[in-house]
Amino acid sequence: MEKFLAMPKVIFLDHEGTERPVEAESGHSVMETAIRNDIPGIVAECGGACACATCHVYVDEKFLPRLDPPSDSELAMLEFAEGTTPASRLSCQIEVSEDLDGLKITTPETQY
């Protein structure tokens, strides 16, 4: 009998509060998950190379301790994003895992 693994869910909220829950594949980035599911508000101009800030998002506070800390290059790119907060991250740098099931991500009003 074939065993199916549950896929973690990521809940995307836009700046107006519209919620879009999607299934994500472990090992893929939140940015890749957003692009595959046509989530508005994530531009991802560099395609996930951590070379821009057009995938800037806000991570729900309860999930922040579960994430690896941002790298120096991510912090440098976040300096180019508008409206950053302590919950700001680049979605290309967040890897989906089972531990992040239910992750809530809010997209900013603009990426520029």
A tleap script that builds the chain and sets N, CA, C and O, in Angstrom:
source leaprc.protein.ff14SB
mol = sequence {
  NMET GLU LYS PHE LEU ALA MET PRO LYS VAL
  ILE PHE LEU ASP HIE GLU GLY THR GLU ARG
  PRO VAL GLU ALA GLU SER GLY HIE SER VAL
  MET GLU THR ALA ILE ARG ASN ASP ILE PRO
  GLY ILE VAL ALA GLU CYS GLY GLY ALA CYS
  ALA CYS ALA THR CYS HIE VAL TYR VAL ASP
  GLU LYS PHE LEU PRO ARG LEU ASP PRO PRO
  SER ASP SER GLU LEU ALA MET LEU GLU PHE
  ALA GLU GLY THR THR PRO ALA SER ARG LEU
  SER CYS GLN ILE GLU VAL SER GLU ASP LEU
  ASP GLY LEU LYS ILE THR THR PRO GLU THR
  GLN CTYR
}
set mol.1.N position { 0.839 -1.170 0.000 }
set mol.1.CA position { 0.000 0.000 0.000 }
set mol.1.C position { 0.888 1.239 0.000 }
set mol.1.O position { 1.841 1.329 0.774 }
set mol.2.N position { 0.575 2.172 -0.857 }
set mol.2.CA position { 1.356 3.394 -0.993 }
set mol.2.C position { 1.020 4.365 0.142 }
set mol.2.O position { -0.148 4.564 0.478 }
set mol.3.N position { 2.049 4.959 0.719 }
set mol.3.CA position { 1.845 5.905 1.808 }
set mol.3.C position { 2.043 7.321 1.270 }
set mol.3.O position { 3.063 7.614 0.645 }
set mol.4.N position { 1.071 8.197 1.511 }
set mol.4.CA position { 1.158 9.579 1.065 }
set mol.4.C position { 1.510 10.471 2.246 }
set mol.4.O position { 0.924 10.355 3.322 }
set mol.5.N position { 2.448 11.341 2.041 }
set mol.5.CA position { 2.834 12.287 3.076 }
set mol.5.C position { 2.004 13.557 2.926 }
set mol.5.O position { 1.781 14.043 1.817 }
set mol.6.N position { 1.561 14.074 4.038 }
set mol.6.CA position { 0.834 15.338 4.006 }
set mol.6.C position { 1.801 16.446 3.611 }
set mol.6.O position { 2.951 16.479 4.048 }
set mol.7.N position { 1.309 17.340 2.783 }
set mol.7.CA position { 2.136 18.469 2.368 }
set mol.7.C position { 1.881 19.631 3.322 }
set mol.7.O position { 0.736 19.894 3.688 }
set mol.8.N position { 2.948 20.329 3.727 }
set mol.8.CA position { 2.751 21.481 4.606 }
set mol.8.C position { 1.903 22.546 3.898 }
set mol.8.O position { 1.978 22.708 2.680 }
set mol.9.N position { 1.119 23.247 4.664 }
set mol.9.CA position { 0.326 24.353 4.128 }
set mol.9.C position { 1.029 25.663 4.449 }
set mol.9.O position { 1.593 25.842 5.528 }
set mol.10.N position { 0.978 26.573 3.482 }
set mol.10.CA position { 1.433 27.943 3.678 }
set mol.10.C position { 0.221 28.815 3.420 }
set mol.10.O position { -0.475 28.647 2.418 }
set mol.11.N position { -0.030 29.743 4.325 }
set mol.11.CA position { -1.168 30.643 4.188 }
set mol.11.C position { -0.633 32.023 3.833 }
set mol.11.O position { 0.052 32.667 4.627 }
set mol.12.N position { -0.962 32.460 2.626 }
set mol.12.CA position { -0.549 33.776 2.158 }
set mol.12.C position { -1.689 34.763 2.405 }
set mol.12.O position { -2.847 34.483 2.096 }
set mol.13.N position { -1.345 35.911 2.961 }
set mol.13.CA position { -2.313 36.983 3.158 }
set mol.13.C position { -1.798 38.201 2.414 }
set mol.13.O position { -0.621 38.546 2.515 }
set mol.14.N position { -2.690 38.861 1.660 }
set mol.14.CA position { -2.237 40.096 1.033 }
set mol.14.C position { -2.426 41.243 2.019 }
set mol.14.O position { -2.953 41.050 3.114 }
set mol.15.N position { -1.995 42.436 1.623 }
set mol.15.CA position { -2.035 43.578 2.541 }
set mol.15.C position { -3.456 43.971 2.928 }
set mol.15.O position { -3.647 44.706 3.897 }
set mol.16.N position { -4.460 43.490 2.183 }
set mol.16.CA position { -5.859 43.772 2.519 }
set mol.16.C position { -6.476 42.673 3.374 }
set mol.16.O position { -7.625 42.795 3.799 }
set mol.17.N position { -5.721 41.589 3.634 }
set mol.17.CA position { -6.204 40.528 4.490 }
set mol.17.C position { -6.817 39.336 3.778 }
set mol.17.O position { -7.315 38.420 4.432 }
set mol.18.N position { -6.792 39.328 2.439 }
set mol.18.CA position { -7.308 38.178 1.707 }
set mol.18.C position { -6.373 36.999 1.917 }
set mol.18.O position { -5.166 37.099 1.693 }
set mol.19.N position { -6.944 35.883 2.351 }
set mol.19.CA position { -6.170 34.692 2.692 }
set mol.19.C position { -6.192 33.693 1.543 }
set mol.19.O position { -7.242 33.419 0.963 }
set mol.20.N position { -5.003 33.146 1.218 }
set mol.20.CA position { -4.871 32.129 0.179 }
set mol.20.C position { -4.030 30.973 0.718 }
set mol.20.O position { -2.802 31.020 0.646 }
set mol.21.N position { -4.674 29.934 1.259 }
set mol.21.CA position { -3.917 28.775 1.735 }
set mol.21.C position { -3.533 27.877 0.553 }
set mol.21.O position { -4.352 27.621 -0.330 }
set mol.22.N position { -2.295 27.405 0.545 }
set mol.22.CA position { -1.830 26.514 -0.520 }
set mol.22.C position { -1.004 25.386 0.084 }
set mol.22.O position { -0.445 25.520 1.172 }
set mol.23.N position { -0.939 24.279 -0.637 }
set mol.23.CA position { -0.054 23.189 -0.234 }
set mol.23.C position { 1.321 23.468 -0.816 }
set mol.23.O position { 1.449 23.923 -1.953 }
set mol.24.N position { 2.342 23.189 -0.024 }
set mol.24.CA position { 3.714 23.461 -0.437 }
set mol.24.C position { 4.528 22.179 -0.361 }
set mol.24.O position { 4.208 21.272 0.406 }
set mol.25.N position { 5.570 22.114 -1.154 }
set mol.25.CA position { 6.466 20.963 -1.111 }
set mol.25.C position { 7.628 21.262 -0.179 }
set mol.25.O position { 8.289 22.293 -0.307 }
set mol.26.N position { 7.872 20.357 0.758 }
set mol.26.CA position { 9.032 20.506 1.634 }
set mol.26.C position { 10.289 20.584 0.782 }
set mol.26.O position { 10.427 19.877 -0.216 }
set mol.27.N position { 11.197 21.448 1.192 }
set mol.27.CA position { 12.446 21.621 0.471 }
set mol.27.C position { 12.407 22.736 -0.558 }
set mol.27.O position { 13.455 23.164 -1.043 }
set mol.28.N position { 11.227 23.210 -0.897 }
set mol.28.CA position { 11.094 24.332 -1.827 }
set mol.28.C position { 10.965 25.616 -1.016 }
set mol.28.O position { 10.594 25.582 0.157 }
set mol.29.N position { 11.269 26.731 -1.635 }
set mol.29.CA position { 11.178 27.998 -0.919 }
set mol.29.C position { 9.737 28.509 -0.903 }
set mol.29.O position { 8.904 28.103 -1.713 }
set mol.30.N position { 9.474 29.402 0.032 }
set mol.30.CA position { 8.173 30.053 0.087 }
set mol.30.C position { 7.941 30.828 -1.205 }
set mol.30.O position { 6.815 30.874 -1.699 }
set mol.31.N position { 8.992 31.440 -1.763 }
set mol.31.CA position { 8.871 32.167 -3.019 }
set mol.31.C position { 8.446 31.245 -4.155 }
set mol.31.O position { 7.539 31.576 -4.919 }
set mol.32.N position { 9.100 30.084 -4.270 }
set mol.32.CA position { 8.727 29.118 -5.315 }
set mol.32.C position { 7.277 28.683 -5.152 }
set mol.32.O position { 6.546 28.548 -6.133 }
set mol.33.N position { 6.872 28.467 -3.921 }
set mol.33.CA position { 5.497 28.074 -3.634 }
set mol.33.C position { 4.533 29.167 -4.089 }
set mol.33.O position { 3.496 28.876 -4.685 }
set mol.34.N position { 4.873 30.414 -3.808 }
set mol.34.CA position { 4.019 31.540 -4.207 }
set mol.34.C position { 3.909 31.640 -5.730 }
set mol.34.O position { 2.816 31.822 -6.267 }
set mol.35.N position { 5.027 31.521 -6.412 }
set mol.35.CA position { 5.025 31.635 -7.879 }
set mol.35.C position { 4.205 30.505 -8.490 }
set mol.35.O position { 3.406 30.747 -9.395 }
set mol.36.N position { 4.384 29.290 -8.018 }
set mol.36.CA position { 3.634 28.135 -8.548 }
set mol.36.C position { 2.131 28.260 -8.343 }
set mol.36.O position { 1.342 27.690 -9.097 }
set mol.37.N position { 1.742 29.005 -7.323 }
set mol.37.CA position { 0.330 29.133 -6.984 }
set mol.37.C position { -0.255 30.504 -7.326 }
set mol.37.O position { -1.329 30.868 -6.847 }
set mol.38.N position { 0.465 31.259 -8.163 }
set mol.38.CA position { -0.008 32.571 -8.634 }
set mol.38.C position { -0.423 33.502 -7.492 }
set mol.38.O position { -1.459 34.163 -7.562 }
set mol.39.N position { 0.394 33.541 -6.451 }
set mol.39.CA position { 0.124 34.425 -5.315 }
set mol.39.C position { 0.538 35.846 -5.704 }
set mol.39.O position { 1.696 36.090 -6.043 }
set mol.40.N position { -0.408 36.776 -5.653 }
set mol.40.CA position { -0.043 38.163 -5.983 }
set mol.40.C position { 0.828 38.774 -4.886 }
set mol.40.O position { 0.737 38.396 -3.718 }
set mol.41.N position { 1.670 39.719 -5.282 }
set mol.41.CA position { 2.474 40.449 -4.316 }
set mol.41.C position { 3.901 39.961 -4.170 }
set mol.41.O position { 4.690 40.571 -3.448 }
set mol.42.N position { 4.250 38.869 -4.843 }
set mol.42.CA position { 5.631 38.387 -4.832 }
set mol.42.C position { 6.123 38.417 -6.271 }
set mol.42.O position { 5.705 37.612 -7.103 }
set mol.43.N position { 7.018 39.358 -6.550 }
set mol.43.CA position { 7.493 39.585 -7.911 }
set mol.43.C position { 8.634 38.635 -8.262 }
set mol.43.O position { 8.636 38.049 -9.344 }
set mol.44.N position { 9.591 38.478 -7.371 }
set mol.44.CA position { 10.707 37.541 -7.537 }
set mol.44.C position { 11.505 37.787 -8.811 }
set mol.44.O position { 11.725 36.871 -9.604 }
set mol.45.N position { 11.933 39.021 -8.998 }
set mol.45.CA position { 12.682 39.383 -10.203 }
set mol.45.C position { 13.960 38.579 -10.402 }
set mol.45.O position { 14.309 38.262 -11.539 }
set mol.46.N position { 14.664 38.244 -9.334 }
set mol.46.CA position { 15.935 37.536 -9.486 }
set mol.46.C position { 15.765 36.026 -9.491 }
set mol.46.O position { 16.747 35.294 -9.615 }
set mol.47.N position { 14.538 35.553 -9.360 }
set mol.47.CA position { 14.283 34.122 -9.422 }
set mol.47.C position { 14.732 33.327 -8.218 }
set mol.47.O position { 14.849 32.104 -8.289 }
set mol.48.N position { 14.985 34.003 -7.118 }
set mol.48.CA position { 15.356 33.295 -5.895 }
set mol.48.C position { 16.833 33.283 -5.597 }
set mol.48.O position { 17.290 32.479 -4.785 }
set mol.49.N position { 17.593 34.157 -6.232 }
set mol.49.CA position { 19.042 34.196 -6.046 }
set mol.49.C position { 19.484 35.108 -4.907 }
set mol.49.O position { 20.681 35.312 -4.711 }
set mol.50.N position { 18.542 35.653 -4.163 }
set mol.50.CA position { 18.844 36.589 -3.071 }
set mol.50.C position { 19.651 37.782 -3.599 }
set mol.50.O position { 20.599 38.247 -2.966 }
set mol.51.N position { 19.240 38.260 -4.785 }
set mol.51.CA position { 19.927 39.374 -5.419 }
set mol.51.C position { 19.017 40.580 -5.603 }
set mol.51.O position { 19.387 41.539 -6.281 }
set mol.52.N position { 17.828 40.539 -5.006 }
set mol.52.CA position { 16.905 41.668 -5.030 }
set mol.52.C position { 16.026 41.554 -3.793 }
set mol.52.O position { 16.248 40.676 -2.959 }
set mol.53.N position { 15.059 42.405 -3.664 }
set mol.53.CA position { 14.163 42.331 -2.499 }
set mol.53.C position { 12.708 42.266 -2.943 }
set mol.53.O position { 11.816 42.669 -2.196 }
set mol.54.N position { 12.456 41.761 -4.153 }
set mol.54.CA position { 11.089 41.754 -4.683 }
set mol.54.C position { 10.284 40.528 -4.266 }
set mol.54.O position { 9.220 40.254 -4.822 }
set mol.55.N position { 10.794 39.803 -3.293 }
set mol.55.CA position { 10.017 38.713 -2.688 }
set mol.55.C position { 9.902 38.943 -1.179 }
set mol.55.O position { 9.690 38.009 -0.406 }
set mol.56.N position { 10.048 40.209 -0.782 }
set mol.56.CA position { 9.939 40.607 0.621 }
set mol.56.C position { 8.559 40.228 1.157 }
set mol.56.O position { 7.543 40.475 0.507 }
set mol.57.N position { 8.532 39.630 2.340 }
set mol.57.CA position { 7.281 39.257 3.008 }
set mol.57.C position { 7.418 39.501 4.507 }
set mol.57.O position { 8.508 39.746 5.024 }
set mol.58.N position { 6.275 39.425 5.187 }
set mol.58.CA position { 6.243 39.487 6.642 }
set mol.58.C position { 5.843 38.104 7.151 }
set mol.58.O position { 4.832 37.549 6.722 }
set mol.59.N position { 6.632 37.558 8.057 }
set mol.59.CA position { 6.385 36.234 8.616 }
set mol.59.C position { 5.631 36.395 9.929 }
set mol.59.O position { 6.001 37.216 10.768 }
set mol.60.N position { 4.580 35.614 10.101 }
set mol.60.CA position { 3.826 35.613 11.355 }
set mol.60.C position { 4.792 35.381 12.515 }
set mol.60.O position { 5.646 34.497 12.452 }
set mol.61.N position { 4.653 36.171 13.561 }
set mol.61.CA position { 5.588 36.146 14.692 }
set mol.61.C position { 5.791 34.765 15.308 }
set mol.61.O position { 6.896 34.441 15.741 }
set mol.62.N position { 4.746 33.952 15.352 }
set mol.62.CA position { 4.913 32.648 16.018 }
set mol.62.C position { 5.812 31.701 15.221 }
set mol.62.O position { 6.303 30.710 15.760 }
set mol.63.N position { 6.027 32.007 13.934 }
set mol.63.CA position { 6.884 31.153 13.110 }
set mol.63.C position { 8.323 31.649 13.042 }
set mol.63.O position { 9.209 30.893 12.644 }
set mol.64.N position { 8.577 32.887 13.417 }
set mol.64.CA position { 9.938 33.436 13.322 }
set mol.64.C position { 10.982 32.588 14.056 }
set mol.64.O position { 12.065 32.368 13.512 }
set mol.65.N position { 10.697 32.106 15.269 }
set mol.65.CA position { 11.710 31.295 15.961 }
set mol.65.C position { 12.007 29.963 15.268 }
set mol.65.O position { 13.045 29.356 15.531 }
set mol.66.N position { 11.128 29.505 14.399 }
set mol.66.CA position { 11.329 28.234 13.696 }
set mol.66.C position { 12.206 28.380 12.451 }
set mol.66.O position { 12.643 27.384 11.875 }
set mol.67.N position { 12.458 29.612 12.044 }
set mol.67.CA position { 13.250 29.855 10.835 }
set mol.67.C position { 14.723 29.993 11.176 }
set mol.67.O position { 15.087 30.423 12.271 }
set mol.68.N position { 15.564 29.620 10.220 }
set mol.68.CA position { 16.985 29.930 10.364 }
set mol.68.C position { 17.117 31.444 10.339 }
set mol.68.O position { 16.335 32.112 9.662 }
set mol.69.N position { 18.080 32.003 11.054 }
set mol.69.CA position { 18.248 33.458 11.007 }
set mol.69.C position { 18.652 33.909 9.604 }
set mol.69.O position { 19.264 33.147 8.855 }
set mol.70.N position { 18.311 35.148 9.250 }
set mol.70.CA position { 18.677 35.637 7.923 }
set mol.70.C position { 20.198 35.728 7.771 }
set mol.70.O position { 20.916 36.076 8.708 }
set mol.71.N position { 20.660 35.408 6.574 }
set mol.71.CA position { 22.089 35.516 6.276 }
set mol.71.C position { 22.456 36.986 6.094 }
set mol.71.O position { 21.579 37.843 5.989 }
set mol.72.N position { 23.749 37.269 6.057 }
set mol.72.CA position { 24.208 38.636 5.812 }
set mol.72.C position { 23.724 39.137 4.462 }
set mol.72.O position { 23.358 40.305 4.335 }
set mol.73.N position { 23.715 38.269 3.446 }
set mol.73.CA position { 23.263 38.709 2.117 }
set mol.73.C position { 21.766 39.001 2.115 }
set mol.73.O position { 21.323 39.934 1.446 }
set mol.74.N position { 20.981 38.217 2.854 }
set mol.74.CA position { 19.547 38.506 2.945 }
set mol.74.C position { 19.324 39.844 3.650 }
set mol.74.O position { 18.522 40.662 3.200 }
set mol.75.N position { 20.031 40.062 4.747 }
set mol.75.CA position { 19.901 41.337 5.469 }
set mol.75.C position { 20.278 42.519 4.577 }
set mol.75.O position { 19.641 43.571 4.630 }
set mol.76.N position { 21.311 42.341 3.762 }
set mol.76.CA position { 21.727 43.407 2.847 }
set mol.76.C position { 20.640 43.695 1.818 }
set mol.76.O position { 20.384 44.858 1.505 }
set mol.77.N position { 20.002 42.663 1.290 }
set mol.77.CA position { 18.935 42.858 0.307 }
set mol.77.C position { 17.692 43.480 0.943 }
set mol.77.O position { 17.002 44.273 0.303 }
set mol.78.N position { 17.405 43.133 2.179 }
set mol.78.CA position { 16.246 43.705 2.860 }
set mol.78.C position { 16.376 45.215 3.047 }
set mol.78.O position { 15.375 45.912 3.217 }
set mol.79.N position { 17.607 45.717 3.014 }
set mol.79.CA position { 17.798 47.169 3.107 }
set mol.79.C position { 17.165 47.896 1.927 }
set mol.79.O position { 16.880 49.089 2.024 }
set mol.80.N position { 16.938 47.198 0.814 }
set mol.80.CA position { 16.335 47.799 -0.371 }
set mol.80.C position { 14.808 47.703 -0.376 }
set mol.80.O position { 14.152 48.315 -1.218 }
set mol.81.N position { 14.248 46.946 0.549 }
set mol.81.CA position { 12.799 46.764 0.610 }
set mol.81.C position { 12.150 47.911 1.386 }
set mol.81.O position { 12.723 48.444 2.336 }
set mol.82.N position { 10.940 48.275 0.956 }
set mol.82.CA position { 10.187 49.313 1.657 }
set mol.82.C position { 9.387 48.690 2.794 }
set mol.82.O position { 8.900 47.565 2.678 }
set mol.83.N position { 9.256 49.420 3.881 }
set mol.83.CA position { 8.381 49.011 4.964 }
set mol.83.C position { 8.822 47.784 5.731 }
set mol.83.O position { 7.982 47.008 6.185 }
set mol.84.N position { 10.123 47.591 5.886 }
set mol.84.CA position { 10.588 46.414 6.619 }
set mol.84.C position { 10.279 46.541 8.113 }
set mol.84.O position { 10.200 47.635 8.671 }
set mol.85.N position { 10.110 45.391 8.720 }
set mol.85.CA position { 9.852 45.289 10.159 }
set mol.85.C position { 10.722 44.147 10.683 }
set mol.85.O position { 11.396 43.490 9.890 }
set mol.86.N position { 10.728 43.894 11.981 }
set mol.86.CA position { 11.464 42.731 12.492 }
set mol.86.C position { 10.947 41.398 11.927 }
set mol.86.O position { 11.652 40.391 11.989 }
set mol.87.N position { 9.736 41.384 11.383 }
set mol.87.CA position { 9.160 40.163 10.797 }
set mol.87.C position { 9.459 40.038 9.303 }
set mol.87.O position { 8.993 39.100 8.657 }
set mol.88.N position { 10.229 40.970 8.752 }
set mol.88.CA position { 10.529 40.947 7.319 }
set mol.88.C position { 11.547 39.876 6.976 }
set mol.88.O position { 12.549 39.701 7.668 }
set mol.89.N position { 11.270 39.164 5.891 }
set mol.89.CA position { 12.206 38.175 5.340 }
set mol.89.C position { 12.044 38.173 3.832 }
set mol.89.O position { 11.053 38.675 3.301 }
set mol.90.N position { 13.024 37.607 3.150 }
set mol.90.CA position { 12.904 37.356 1.715 }
set mol.90.C position { 12.346 35.941 1.576 }
set mol.90.O position { 12.907 34.989 2.119 }
set mol.91.N position { 11.251 35.811 0.854 }
set mol.91.CA position { 10.597 34.505 0.767 }
set mol.91.C position { 11.446 33.479 0.025 }
set mol.91.O position { 11.224 32.276 0.167 }
set mol.92.N position { 12.414 33.935 -0.763 }
set mol.92.CA position { 13.307 32.992 -1.452 }
set mol.92.C position { 14.265 32.315 -0.483 }
set mol.92.O position { 14.890 31.311 -0.825 }
set mol.93.N position { 14.382 32.862 0.728 }
set mol.93.CA position { 15.327 32.337 1.708 }
set mol.93.C position { 14.662 31.494 2.797 }
set mol.93.O position { 15.323 31.042 3.732 }
set mol.94.N position { 13.347 31.288 2.667 }
set mol.94.CA position { 12.619 30.474 3.642 }
set mol.94.C position { 12.287 29.140 2.999 }
set mol.94.O position { 11.513 29.077 2.045 }
set mol.95.N position { 12.877 28.074 3.527 }
set mol.95.CA position { 12.628 26.736 3.001 }
set mol.95.C position { 11.454 26.105 3.731 }
set mol.95.O position { 11.423 26.048 4.961 }
set mol.96.N position { 10.493 25.636 2.956 }
set mol.96.CA position { 9.315 24.990 3.526 }
set mol.96.C position { 9.718 23.640 4.113 }
set mol.96.O position { 10.495 22.889 3.522 }
set mol.97.N position { 9.163 23.353 5.301 }
set mol.97.CA position { 9.374 22.060 5.943 }
set mol.97.C position { 8.100 21.694 6.693 }
set mol.97.O position { 7.209 22.525 6.866 }
set mol.98.N position { 8.024 20.459 7.130 }
set mol.98.CA position { 6.854 20.016 7.898 }
set mol.98.C position { 6.697 20.837 9.174 }
set mol.98.O position { 5.576 21.056 9.633 }
set mol.99.N position { 7.801 21.291 9.749 }
set mol.99.CA position { 7.773 22.103 10.968 }
set mol.99.C position { 7.099 23.455 10.726 }
set mol.99.O position { 6.671 24.116 11.672 }
set mol.100.N position { 7.008 23.860 9.467 }
set mol.100.CA position { 6.395 25.149 9.137 }
set mol.100.C position { 4.960 25.012 8.649 }
set mol.100.O position { 4.401 25.962 8.099 }
set mol.101.N position { 4.354 23.841 8.843 }
set mol.101.CA position { 2.970 23.642 8.425 }
set mol.101.C position { 2.085 24.710 9.067 }
set mol.101.O position { 2.110 24.898 10.284 }
set mol.102.N position { 1.307 25.404 8.244 }
set mol.102.CA position { 0.445 26.488 8.725 }
set mol.102.C position { 1.111 27.847 8.712 }
set mol.102.O position { 0.535 28.823 9.193 }
set mol.103.N position { 2.325 27.926 8.166 }
set mol.103.CA position { 3.075 29.181 8.096 }
set mol.103.C position { 2.213 30.280 7.484 }
set mol.103.O position { 1.622 30.100 6.420 }
set mol.104.N position { 2.150 31.420 8.168 }
set mol.104.CA position { 1.401 32.570 7.661 }
set mol.104.C position { 2.389 33.618 7.162 }
set mol.104.O position { 3.288 34.059 7.878 }
set mol.105.N position { 2.185 33.994 5.917 }
set mol.105.CA position { 3.037 34.961 5.235 }
set mol.105.C position { 2.155 36.094 4.730 }
set mol.105.O position { 1.155 35.849 4.055 }
set mol.106.N position { 2.517 37.329 5.050 }
set mol.106.CA position { 1.786 38.487 4.533 }
set mol.106.C position { 2.657 39.201 3.521 }
set mol.106.O position { 3.829 39.478 3.776 }
set mol.107.N position { 2.072 39.498 2.368 }
set mol.107.CA position { 2.804 40.233 1.337 }
set mol.107.C position { 2.594 41.726 1.556 }
set mol.107.O position { 1.515 42.148 1.972 }
set mol.108.N position { 3.621 42.525 1.279 }
set mol.108.CA position { 3.477 43.968 1.440 }
set mol.108.C position { 2.604 44.574 0.339 }
set mol.108.O position { 2.320 43.932 -0.673 }
set mol.109.N position { 2.196 45.791 0.554 }
set mol.109.CA position { 1.354 46.475 -0.436 }
set mol.109.C position { 2.094 46.640 -1.759 }
set mol.109.O position { 1.491 46.565 -2.830 }
set mol.110.N position { 3.404 46.866 -1.676 }
set mol.110.CA position { 4.208 47.020 -2.890 }
set mol.110.C position { 5.586 46.422 -2.648 }
set mol.110.O position { 6.045 46.340 -1.509 }
set mol.111.N position { 6.236 46.008 -3.716 }
set mol.111.CA position { 7.591 45.470 -3.617 }
set mol.111.C position { 8.634 46.492 -4.047 }
set mol.111.O position { 9.822 46.173 -4.100 }
set mol.112.N position { 8.213 47.713 -4.354 }
set mol.112.CA position { 9.174 48.708 -4.838 }
set mol.112.C position { 9.213 49.922 -3.949 }
set mol.112.O position { 9.970 50.857 -4.212 }
savepdb mol mol.pdb
quit
